[in-house]
């Protein structure tokens, strides 16, 4: 049975998916805009900052997935692809 706290945590983790994806897209756009700067020294700095931020977004996404799994674990599968729930029906 899922508690209210677990449901709330799962809901927040689900909502984070779109937010993190949008942030990653924005950072990707920033990196693409630095191409127009050519050899300007600031281009490398901006790219580095965007890359660092994207790395942190990936780490946050990994943590979001862990929270999602902890609050809604998938059924364990047995050999042959049956879940433990399916095997109990037989």
N, C-alpha and C positions, 0 to 999 in steps of 0.2 A: 504494500500500500504506500502511496506517495503522500508525504506530508505537505502542508502548505509551504513550509520553508523550502523543501525540495522543488516544489512546483515553481515557486518564485525564483529560485536559483536557476532552474532550467529555462524559465522565461527570459531572465536577464541574459543568460548565455546565448540564447537564440537571437535576442535583439542585438547582441554585440556583433554577430556575424556580418550583418549589413554595414554597420558602422566601421568595422575594421576593413572591410572590403573597399568602402568608399575612401577611407584614409589612404590605403595602399594605391588606389587609382589616382588620387590627387598627387601623391608623391611621385608616381610614375610620370605623370604629366609634367611635374617640375623638372625631373631629370631630362625629359624630352625637350623642354624649353631651353635648357642649357646648351643644347646643340647649336642654337642660334647665336649663342655668345662666342662660339668659335674658340679662339685662343685666349680669350679674356681670362685672367687669373681667377676671377671670381667663379667661373664655370666649374672648376674642379672643386672648389669649396662647397658650392651649392649641391653638386652631385654627391659629394661625400656626406653632407648632412642629410640629404634625402635617403641615401643608402642606409645610413645608421637608423633613421626613423623607420624605414621599411623592415629592417632586421627586427626592430622592436615590435612592429606590427605582427610579424610572423610569430614571434615568441608569444605575444598576447593571444594570437589565434590558437596556438597550441594549448595554452592554458585554458582558453574558452572551451576547446574541445574536451579537455580533461574534466572541466566542471560539468559540461553537458553529459559526458559519459558517467560520471560519478552520481549524477542525479537521475539518470535514465539509462542504466546499463543494458546492453543488448543481451539477449538470451545466449547462454553458452552453447556452442555447437559441439556435437559428438562426431566421431568418424562416420562418414556417409552423409554428412550435411544436415542431420536431424538436430533440432534444438532439444535441450533437456525437457522442454515442455511437450514437444511432439513425441519424444520417446516414452513419456509417462502415459500418453493416451493409449499406447498399445498394450 
